[in-house]
Amino acid sequence: MTTPPALRRRLPDLASLSELMKFSAPRFGTDARLAKASTIWDLRDIAKRRTPTAAFDYTDGAAEAEVTINRARQAFRALEFRPDVLRDVSEVDLSTTILGGNSSLPVGIAPTGFSRLMQSEGEYAGSAAAAKAGIPFTLSTLGTASAEQVASHCPEGRRWFQLYATADQGKNLELVQRAQEHGFDTIMLTVDTAVGGMRLRDTRNGMTIPPQLTVKTILDASYRPAWWFNFLSRAPLEFASLSSFEGTVSELLSKTFNQGLNYDDLDWLRNNWSGKLLVKGIQTVADAERAVAHGADGVVLSNHGGRQLDRAPLPFHLVPKVRAALGEQPTIVMDTGIMSGGDIIAAIASGADFTLIGRAYLYGLMAGGQRGVERSIEILRSEMLRTMKLLGVTRLSELTPEHVNQRADRFE
């Protein structure tokens, strides 16, 4: 058998070799660091290197044995997509209408407390990145920027406000009115925090509000100079919508918020808020039906990112059941466990109208401030676009439960 010409040995062709040698100057700084991140998990790795342990674990951790968050992510890993082929997918539209407004993507930024602890730009970075991307930003009652400050910093963005109701209805009304006065069009009432979940990482790290400077925390932050410099050189961290508090987050939730919260309070909120109203923390079909019956425009299927009740129901598995019970009209939003654009598309195909990201954007924030949040959104957008094309669909309305098989029996 003769050797094909292409396989015959020869002396290296230096001219051809020079064509392959494409060296470029090394890049440094935030943009170069973020450009290397191809996934949200990559951003998480960067965030972990750049953020003190207590602050990183406050974001990354969950309640007790962290069973819930691990199961939530496993539920997405275990799903099975069912693509349609021979479809023209040269043009794909990821935009949607949610609660009477437009969003360029079927995802918004979830309410996250004390965001300036993770990185000093905090809510300012999140709201600006969301506005730039054309998606909603949700400000938490436990935010480190107020409704007034977020509205002033980013007047062009779409803003939602998450309400932790206290036992003081006067205080609740004040928060609602401030949100309305500053252009927040949706209130998201969180209902899964009768007491704070036991977040063991925070306890073991000595994580308090505000952070206490001990020998341990100073040493931990000392080899993360950017975080340390920002912490010392910018305004002190504090809750912008609540009075000052000292203690753990779990203690704050347990001592400050209304353990007697019930459907009468939802009726009160509906009567005192003229905008859109979501109830966040719904974990059963029955509660979804009751929330809508009491005037909510929709529900957020959420177990608080696994940070409250461990071994809670998984929102992703709950979506089809709630959609079947509520019908097409009420809005269904889903969060918890989302780490990729494919996760988002799976939730929409299963029956959700919209999704929220918490950790996924906070990893970007910790990795690079506003530019890091923008990179998080870029990654998710690219993954959503690719998933849609490979599924053979060109707009979100074409997604159906037939495109995804939820495998509830494959936890590892």
C-alpha positions in Angstrom: 0.0 0.0 0.0 1.5 3.4 -1.0 1.6 6.2 1.5 -0.7 9.1 0.5 1.2 12.3 -0.4 -0.4 14.1 2.5 1.1 11.6 5.0 4.7 11.6 3.6 7.3 13.1 5.9 9.0 16.4 4.8 11.0 19.1 6.2 9.0 21.8 8.1 7.9 24.6 5.9 9.0 27.7 7.7 6.8 30.0 5.7 3.7 27.9 6.6 4.8 27.8 10.2 5.1 31.6 10.4 1.5 31.8 9.3 0.4 29.7 12.3 2.4 31.8 14.8 -0.1 34.6 15.9 1.2 36.1 19.1 -0.5 39.0 20.7 0.4 41.2 23.6 -0.9 39.9 27.0 -4.0 41.7 28.3 -4.5 42.7 31.9 -7.3 44.3 34.0 -11.0 43.7 34.6 -12.0 43.4 30.9 -9.3 40.8 30.2 -10.3 38.8 33.3 -13.9 38.9 32.4 -13.3 38.0 28.7 -11.8 34.7 29.9 -15.1 33.7 31.5 -17.2 31.6 29.2 -19.8 30.5 31.8 -21.4 31.7 35.0 -19.4 29.0 36.7 -16.2 30.7 35.4 -17.4 34.0 36.9 -18.0 32.2 40.2 -14.4 31.0 40.2 -13.1 34.6 39.6 -15.5 35.9 42.3 -14.2 33.4 44.8 -10.6 34.5 44.2 -11.4 38.2 44.6 -13.9 38.2 47.4 -13.3 37.6 51.2 -14.6 34.3 52.3 -17.5 35.6 54.5 -18.9 37.8 51.7 -18.5 35.1 49.1 -20.1 32.5 51.2 -23.0 34.8 52.1 -23.8 34.8 48.3 -22.8 31.2 47.5 -24.2 29.4 50.5 -27.6 28.2 51.4 -29.5 26.9 54.5 -28.4 24.0 56.6 -27.0 21.1 54.5 -27.6 23.0 51.3 -29.7 20.2 49.9 -32.2 22.5 48.3 -29.8 24.5 46.1 -27.9 21.4 45.1 -31.1 19.7 44.1 -32.3 22.8 42.2 -29.1 22.8 40.1 -29.3 19.0 39.6 -32.9 19.4 38.3 -31.6 21.6 35.5 -28.7 19.2 34.8 -31.0 16.2 34.7 -33.5 17.8 32.2 -33.7 16.5 28.7 -34.2 18.9 25.7 -36.2 17.7 22.7 -35.2 19.7 19.6 -37.1 20.2 16.4 -34.9 20.1 13.3 -34.9 21.5 9.7 -36.2 24.8 11.0 -35.0 28.2 9.8 -33.3 29.7 12.8 -31.3 32.4 11.1 -33.2 35.1 13.1 -34.1 34.5 16.8 -36.0 37.0 19.0 -35.4 36.6 22.8 -37.6 39.6 23.8 -40.8 39.3 25.8 -43.5 41.3 27.5 -43.7 40.9 31.2 -46.2 42.6 33.6 -47.1 45.2 31.0 -43.6 46.2 30.0 -40.9 45.0 27.6 -37.8 43.0 28.4 -35.1 42.2 25.9 -34.6 38.8 27.6 -36.9 36.5 29.6 -34.8 37.1 32.7 -34.5 39.9 35.2 -32.2 40.6 38.2 -33.6 39.2 41.5 -33.7 41.1 44.7 -30.5 40.5 46.7 -29.8 42.0 50.1 -26.7 43.8 51.1 -25.2 43.7 47.6 -22.5 46.3 48.3 -20.9 43.8 50.7 -20.1 41.5 47.7 -18.6 44.3 45.7 -18.8 48.0 46.5 -20.8 49.0 43.4 -23.7 46.8 44.5 -27.2 47.8 43.4 -25.7 50.7 41.4 -23.9 48.2 39.2 -26.9 45.8 39.0 -29.4 48.4 38.0 -27.2 50.0 35.4 -26.3 46.7 33.8 -29.9 45.7 33.7 -30.9 49.0 32.1 -28.2 48.6 29.5 -29.4 45.1 28.7 -33.1 46.2 28.7 -34.2 43.9 31.5 -35.9 44.7 34.9 -33.9 45.2 38.1 -35.4 44.3 41.5 -34.3 46.3 44.5 -34.5 44.5 47.9 -35.8 46.0 51.1 -32.4 44.9 52.5 -30.6 46.7 49.7 -27.6 48.9 50.3 -29.1 51.6 48.0 -32.5 53.2 48.5 -35.3 53.4 46.0 -34.4 57.1 45.5 -30.7 56.4 44.9 -31.4 53.6 42.4 -33.9 55.8 40.5 -31.5 58.7 40.4 -28.5 56.6 39.4 -30.4 54.8 36.6 -33.5 56.7 35.7 -33.9 55.0 32.3 -34.1 51.4 33.7 -37.2 49.4 34.5 -37.4 49.0 38.3 -39.2 46.6 40.6 -39.2 46.7 44.4 -39.2 43.6 46.7 -41.0 44.2 50.0 -40.2 42.4 53.2 -43.2 43.3 55.3 -42.6 44.2 58.9 -45.2 44.2 61.6 -45.4 48.0 61.3 -47.9 48.7 58.5 -46.9 52.4 58.6 -43.3 51.4 57.7 -44.6 49.1 55.0 -46.8 51.8 53.5 -43.8 54.2 53.5 -41.7 51.8 51.6 -44.5 51.2 49.0 -45.1 54.9 48.6 -41.4 55.6 48.1 -41.2 52.9 45.4 -44.2 54.3 43.6 -42.9 57.9 43.8 -39.7 56.9 42.2 -41.0 54.9 39.2 -41.0 51.3 40.5 -43.8 49.7 38.5 -44.0 46.3 40.3 -44.0 45.2 44.0 -42.7 41.8 44.8 -43.9 40.7 48.3 -41.7 38.0 49.8 -43.6 35.5 51.9 -41.1 32.8 52.8 -39.2 34.5 55.6 -41.3 34.0 58.7 -37.9 33.4 60.4 -34.4 33.4 59.0 -33.0 30.1 57.6 -30.0 28.6 59.3 -27.2 29.6 57.0 -24.3 27.6 58.5 -21.6 29.2 56.4 -22.5 32.6 57.7 -22.5 31.3 61.3 -19.1 29.6 60.9 -17.6 32.6 59.2 -18.9 35.0 61.9 -20.8 36.9 59.2 -22.7 39.8 60.7 -24.5 43.0 59.6 -22.5 45.2 59.4 -19.3 43.1 58.9 -17.0 43.1 62.0 -13.3 43.6 61.4 -11.6 40.9 63.3 -8.1 39.4 62.9 -9.6 36.6 60.9 -11.6 38.8 58.5 -8.7 41.3 58.1 -6.3 38.4 57.2 -8.8 36.9 54.8 -9.3 40.2 53.0 -5.6 41.2 53.0 -4.7 39.2 49.9 -7.8 40.6 48.0 -6.5 44.2 47.8 -9.2 45.5 45.4 -12.1 44.5 47.6 -10.2 45.8 50.7 -9.5 49.2 49.0 -13.1 49.6 47.9 -14.5 48.6 51.3 -12.4 51.2 53.1 -12.6 54.1 50.5 -16.4 54.1 49.8 -19.4 54.9 51.9 -20.0 52.5 54.9 -22.3 49.6 54.3 -25.8 50.0 55.7 -29.4 49.0 54.9 -30.8 51.9 52.9 -34.5 51.2 53.6 -34.3 50.0 57.2 -33.0 51.3 60.5 -29.6 50.1 61.5 -29.2 46.6 62.8 -26.3 44.6 64.3 -26.3 40.8 64.1 -26.5 38.0 61.6 -28.9 38.1 58.6 -30.8 35.2 60.1 -31.3 37.2 63.3 -32.4 40.2 61.3 -35.1 38.2 59.4 -36.3 36.6 62.6 -36.5 39.8 64.7 -37.5 42.4 62.2 -40.1 40.9 59.9 -43.7 40.0 60.5 -44.1 36.4 61.6 -47.9 36.9 61.6 -47.9 37.8 57.8 -51.0 36.3 56.2 -53.5 36.8 53.3 -55.1 39.8 55.0 -51.7 41.5 54.6 -51.7 40.6 50.9 -55.2 42.2 50.7 -53.9 45.3 52.4 -51.0 45.6 50.0 -53.3 45.1 47.0 -55.5 48.0 48.2 -52.5 50.2 48.8 -50.5 49.5 45.6 -51.8 50.4 42.2 -49.0 48.8 40.1 -48.3 45.2 39.4 -48.1 42.8 42.3 -46.2 39.6 42.6 -46.0 37.2 45.5 -42.5 35.7 45.9 -41.7 32.5 47.7 -44.7 30.4 46.5 -43.9 26.7 46.8 -47.2 24.9 46.4 -50.0 25.0 43.8 -52.6 25.8 46.5 -50.7 28.9 47.6 -50.3 30.0 44.0 -54.0 29.8 43.5 -54.8 31.7 46.7 -52.3 34.5 46.0 -53.9 35.1 42.6 -57.4 34.9 44.2 -56.3 37.7 46.7 -55.4 40.1 43.9 -51.8 39.2 42.9 -51.0 39.6 39.2 -48.8 36.6 39.4 -46.4 34.5 41.6 -42.7 34.0 41.8 -42.1 30.3 42.3 -39.0 30.4 44.6 -37.6 28.7 47.6 -35.3 31.7 48.3 -32.4 30.1 46.5 -32.4 27.4 49.1 -31.5 29.9 51.8 -34.6 29.4 54.0 -36.2 25.9 54.3 -33.8 23.2 53.3 -35.3 20.3 51.3 -37.9 22.7 50.0 -39.9 22.0 46.7 -38.0 22.8 43.5 -39.5 25.7 41.6 -38.5 24.2 38.2 -40.5 21.1 38.9 -43.4 23.2 40.2 -43.8 25.3 37.0 -45.9 23.0 34.9 -48.3 22.2 37.8 -48.8 25.8 38.7 -49.4 26.7 35.0 -52.0 24.0 34.7 -53.8 25.3 37.8 -53.7 29.0 37.1 -54.3 28.9 33.3 -52.6 31.3 30.9 -53.4 34.7 32.3 -51.6 35.0 35.7 -47.9 35.7 35.4 -45.5 32.9 36.5 -41.9 33.9 37.3 -39.3 31.3 38.5 -36.0 31.6 40.3 -33.6 29.3 42.1 -30.8 27.3 40.6 -30.4 29.1 37.3 -26.8 29.0 36.2 -27.1 29.0 32.4 -29.1 30.3 29.5 -30.3 26.8 28.9 -31.8 26.7 32.4 -33.8 29.9 31.5 -35.1 28.4 28.2 -36.1 25.2 30.0 -38.1 27.2 32.5 -39.9 29.1 29.8 -40.6 26.0 27.9 -42.1 24.4 31.0 -44.6 27.2 31.4 -42.9 30.1 33.1 -43.3 33.6 31.7 -40.1 34.9 33.1 -37.1 34.1 35.3 -34.9 35.9 37.9 -31.2 35.5 38.6 -29.6 36.2 42.0 -26.3 34.3 42.4 -25.7 34.3 38.7 -25.5 38.1 38.6 -23.8 38.4 41.9 -20.9 36.2 40.8 -20.4 38.7 37.9 -20.6 41.6 40.4 -17.9 40.1 42.6 -15.8 39.3 39.5 -15.8 42.8 38.1 -18.5 45.3 39.3 -20.9 46.6 36.7 -18.8 45.1 33.8 -19.0 41.8 35.6 -22.8 42.0 35.8 -22.8 42.9 32.1 -20.7 39.9 31.3 -23.1 37.6 33.3 -26.0 38.9 31.1 -23.9 38.5 27.9 -23.1 34.9 28.8 -26.7 34.1 29.5 -27.9 35.8 26.3 -25.4 33.9 24.2 -26.4 30.6 25.8 -30.2 31.3 25.4 -29.7 32.2 21.7 -27.7 29.1 21.0 -30.2 26.9 22.9 -33.1 28.4 21.0 -31.4 27.8 17.6 -30.5 24.2 18.5 -34.1 23.6 19.7 -35.4 24.9 16.3 -37.4 27.8 17.6 -37.1 31.5 16.8 -39.2 33.2 19.5 -40.1 32.4 23.1 -43.8 31.9 22.2 -42.8 28.8 20.2 -41.4 27.0 23.2 -43.7 24.4 24.6 -43.5 21.6 27.3 -42.8 19.3 24.4 -39.3 20.8 24.1 -38.2 19.8 27.6 -38.5 16.6 29.7 -38.2 17.3 33.4 -36.5 14.3 35.0 -37.4 14.4 38.7 -35.9 11.0 39.4 -32.2 11.7 38.8 -30.7 13.4 41.8 -27.1 12.5 42.4 
